[in-house]
Amino acid sequence: MTRVGYYDDPVFGEHDAGPGHPERPERLEAVRRGLRQGGLVEALVPLAPRPATRMELLRVHTPGHVDRVAAAEGKSVRFDPDTAMGPRSYAAAVRAAGAVVDAVGRVLDGTIDRAFCSVRPPGHHATSDRAMGFCLLNNVALGAATALARGLERVAVIDFDVHHGNGTQEAFYRDRRVLFVSSHQSPFYPGTGDLDELGEGAGRGFTVNLPMPAGMGDDDYRRAYREIVVPIGRAFDPELVLVSVGFDAHRDDPLGGMALTPAGFAELMDVCLAVASGAARGRLVAVLEGGYDLDALADSTAAVVGRMLGRPLAPPASAPRPDLEKLLEACRAAHGRHWPVARR
């Protein structure tokens, strides 16, 4: 039986991004509801997160950024129009980061096989020295950096949030040890993630962006992931897979413009598990990012965690769009130079 750890903590509900903010505490209650209604709670291993240490945070963030976030403890601080902290946000942020760091350690030690980190604030927009896009600390990047510090030579980060994970990309843009794959709505916030963003120096080719036009649904994502992500991921053959699980590509999400359903998200997790089927031996850590319609968040969480536990896939709920082939050809042209397996 697959042992899937589940990280949650009351402090995550105390992060306050401000009145009316879409990144609200009710999101995690929706996650819990989805797990209960899906009959998944008893199959999970509940785990308590710990705060990340300063040394762990400095694997990704500058001392100045860590100090700025820490200095906001007990206060209300706004970093930009979208990103703010309340009095308990620092405690939530360091414990969200610590959940992912702890999950990576437990998976690598073999005490669990996989983990789902239900955390807030999210993290994939946070750069080395800037809080942005609702994100204070880059949880998934800190998890990948932890794996590298543990001696791993190949780590994959797959991000299917509707927004490009610019902070994660920045963290490993020159590092061939980390394969960063992001599918995201384009053009859209934060304005990064074009096909020609491939990495630099030793890391060139190890950033794989799939910028997708609005309206893409289950079968569009299925083909893009099966035909581009699976062959590249298997050729890289990571020793660990981390997933930025953003549910804001759901068709009902108020901030996104995509058309995925819970079945589509389960398909994406199946691809992530396929990438983890080689040297990683199924080892995978999933980290909550976006997702702002509460019912969609509940249903999609159940679908993704169910797949992590080995529940069967449901059929996709939409047909491919006519313009999908043009997108796939552009992706093959951009990434096939570095990954010939992605060419047809």
N, C-alpha and C positions, 0 to 999 in steps of 0.2 A: 504493500500500500504506500502511495506517495505521501510523504509528510510535508504538509504545507503550513508554514508558520504564518500567523496573522498578528500584525502589529496595530495597536490602537491605544489611545490614552486620553483621559478626560481633559488634559491640558490642551489638546488640539482644538477642542471646542472653545477655549478661552482666547484664542487669537482673534483680534478684533480689527478688521480692515476698514471699518467705518460704516455708518448707517446706509442701508440699501445696497451695500456692496455685494456683487454676485458670488464672491468667494466667502461664503458664510458658514457658520457652524452647522447648519442643518444639512449640509452636504454629507457629513460623516454619519449622521443619523440615517440618511438615505442609503449609504453603503451598508450600514448594519441591518437595515430593513431588508435590503436585497439579499443579504446572506441568510437572514432568517427565513424569508419567504422561499428562497431557493433550497432550503433544507441543507445548508452547507456548514452551519456553525459547528456542529458536533464533529465534523470531519477535519476541522482546522486545529492547529496547535496555537493556543493563545500565548502571546509573548509581550512582555512589557518593555517598551523602549527605554534607553538610557540617554542622557544628554551627550552629544558629541563633545569631545575635548577640543581645546584650542589647537593643539597639535594636529588633530584630525581635520579641523576646518581649514588650517593653513595649507593643506595638501591641494586645495583648489582656490581658496580666497586669499587676498592680500591681507596683511596685518591691519591696514587702515580700514578695510571693509569690515572685518571681524570686529574691530573696535567700534565702528559706527553703529553696527547692529546691536552690540552689547550695551552701548551707551544709552540706547533707547529703552532699556529695561525699566519698567515702572512708569513709562511715559506714553504719550500719544505723539507719534512722529509720522509725517508724510514725506516720502521720498520723491514721489511724482504723482500726477493726478490719479493713477491707478493703484499705487502701491503705498500702503501705510501700515504702521504698527500701533497696537494698543499696549496697555500696561503689562499684559501677560504674553505678548507676541514673541518676545525673545525666548521665554521658557518653552513655548511651543516650537519655535523654529529650531533651537538646538536639539530638542528631543525628536523632532521630525528627521533631522539629519542623523541623529544617533540611531534612530530606528533602522535606517538603511545601512549604516555602517555595521550595526550589530547583526543585521540579517545577512550581510555578506560574510561576516565572520562565521556565523553559525552554519551557513550553507557550505562554506569551504572546509569547515571542521567536520561536516557530515552529520551534525545533530538534527538538521532538517534538510529536505531536498530542495525546497523552493520556499519563497516567502511572498506575501502580499502586504505591503506597507500602506495602510490607510492613514495618511498623514496630511496635515495642513499646518502652515502654509505650503503651497506647492513650491517647486524649485527650478524648473528647467530654463527659465529666463534669466535667473541670477547669474551675472558674469563674475569674474574674479574680483571686481571692485565696485559692483553696482547692483543694488536691488531694483528690480523692475518687473512689470507684467505680473503683479500679485506675488512675486517670489522674493524671498529674502536671502536664503542660502540654497545652493544647488544640491539638493538631496541626492539625485541619481549620480551626478558627477563625483560627489564625495564617496559614494559607494564604489564607483569604478576606480577612483584613486586609492581606496582602501585595498581593493583587490590587487592593484599593481604593487602597493607597498607590501603585500603578502607574498609577492614573488611571481604572480601570474604574468605571462608574456602576451596573452591575447584575450582581450575583454571586448565584448560587443555591447553597445547601447542602442536599443531600438526605440524610437519615439514616435508614437502614432497620435499624439495630441493634435488638435486642429491647427495649433500655432507652432511655428518652427521653434525648436529648442536651441535658441541662439547661444545661451550660456553654456550648455553642454558642448555644443560645437566648438566654441572658443576654447574651452578647457583642454581639448585634445586635438586641436587643429594641426599641430605639428608632431603628433605622437602616433607612430605606426602601430603601437601596441593596442590602441583602442579603435575599433571600427564603429563609427557613429552613423546610424541610419535614421533619417527623419522623413516621414510623409506628412504633408501639411497643406492646408489651403493656401493658394497663392494666386494673385497678390493678396496679402493680409498681414496683420500684425505678427511679428515686429519688423517686417520688411526684409528679412534675411532668408537664406535657404534656397538660393537659386541653383540651377544645375551646375553652373561653373564654379561653385564653391566646393572644391574637391579636397581641401587640405593644402598644407604648405610644407616644403622641405621634406624631411623624412616621412611626414604624415600625408603627403600627397596621394590621393586615391583612397584614403581611408575615411573620408567624409563622403557619404552617399545621400544626396538629397533627392526627394521625389516631390517637387512642387506640383500640386494638383489643383485644377480649376474647381470652383465651387460647384456643388451638386453631385459630386461623385458618391456612389453608393456601394453596397456590399460587394457586388460582382466586380466593380471597377477596382476596388481595393484588393479583392481576392486575386485578380490577375496581376496587378502591379506587384503585389508581395510574392506571389508564387513565381513570377517570371523574372523579377529583378532581385528581390531581397533574399529569397531562398538560395539561389545559386551563389550569390556573392557571400552570404553568411556562411554557407557550408564550405566555400573555398577558403575563407578566413579561418574557419574552424575554431571558434573561441573556446576558452576554458571556463568561461562564465558569461551568462547573458543577463543584462539588466534591461528593464523595460519601463519607459516613461508612459504610463497608462493614462492617456487623456481621453475622457468620454465626451468632450465637446465637439467631436465630429459626428455625434448622433443627430439624426434628422430633426429632433425636437429641441436641440440646444439653442438657447436664445443668443449666444455669442458667436456661433459658428454658422457656416453655410453649406455643410456637407449633409449626406443622407444615409449614414450608417445606421444599422439596427443592432440590437444585442447579438444577433447571429453573426453579423459582420465583425463585431469586436471579438467574438469567440474565434472566428477564423483567423484574425490577426494574432491572437495569442497562440493558436495552433502553429502558425508560421514561426513565431518566436521559439516555441518548443522544438520545432524542426531544426532551427539554427543551433539550438542547444543540444542536439542529439548526438554530437560527435565527442570531441575532447571534453566538453562541459559535462557530459554524462547526465544531462537533464537539469543541471544546476541553473536556477533562474531566480532573480529577485525582481518583482514588479512593484512600482512606486506610483501612487496616485498623483496625477497632475490636475488637469482641468475636468470640466463636466458640471454644468450649472442648471440643467433641468433635473429636478429631484427624482421624478419617476424614471426618467431615462438613466440616471445615475444608478438607481437601485437595480433595475433590470440588467443593465450592462455589466455591473459588478458581478452579479450572480452568474452571468454567462462566462465572463473571463475567469473568475475563480473556479467555477465549475470545470472549465477546460483544464486549468492548472491541476485540478484534482483527478483528471482523467474522465470527466463526463463526456459523452459523445457530442459531436458537432451537430447543430441544426443546419438545414439548407439555407443558403443566402436568400435574402428577401427582395432582391432587385436584379434587373437585367443590366448588362454593360451599356454605357453610353457610346454613341457613334464616334465621338472624338477620342475614345480611349486609345486607339491604335497610334494616333499621332503622339500622345503623351508617352506611350511605351517606347516608340521609336526614338524619341528625344532622350529618354533615360538610357536606352541601350547605347546611343551614340556618345553620351557624356561619360558613362561609367564603363562601357565596354573596353575603352582604351586601357584601363587599369585592371579590369576584371573581365577577361575574354569569355568567361562562363556566362556572362549576362547577355552576350550576343546571340542572336538566333542563327 
